[in-house]
Amino acid sequence: MGDKWDGKGSMYVPQDLLPVYRDKVVPVADIITPNQFEAELLSGRKIDSEEEALEVMDMLHCMGPDTVVITSSDLPSPQGTDYLIALGSQRMRKPDGSTVTQRIRMEMRKVNAVFVGTGDLFAAMLLAWTHKHPDNLKVACEKTVSAMQHVLDRTIRCAKAQAGEGQKPSPAQLELRMVQSKKDIEDPEIIVQATVL
């Protein structure tokens, strides 16, 4: 739906589609993967702390989805400004009808480039990994984010090589190297660990 650049949020889609996403799409979704800006739009609440992010994820759970992953946030990382924080929450029903919630946090290294399609790739991989590990959000997210990091690292290396020494890669050169990253997508080496909250 949108994202933040330089601290300012902007929608990719017309504003009048927000109620459609919030009131029609989210309630029938099993998994949603909003970034912080999108989570704020869907919930109507600002996120300025990890505690507020967890509250927003609970609100989003109440709207329908069992799995909510805020794929990137502006929250400060203990590792410094070169890292992004992602948060995940998964509600599971026990045989007795009660629910249990798993929550995780991940810190991933920023890649200094603008890519197209990262949200779609993240959502597709999370769907696949949660299908393989339905009761382990930690493992599903570690595999998803690690694979993303491999794809982005390969993409930026290839783009810089194509652009040449000291030149900024063009958007065409920054096209995600998914075919070249097939092995990393199918069986990623875990380079990003999740912390259970």
Summary of the structure (lengths in Angstrom):
residues: 197
radius of gyration: 17.1
end to end distance: 27.6
largest distance: 61.6
contacts: 577
relative contact order: 0.11
helix: 42%
strand: 21%
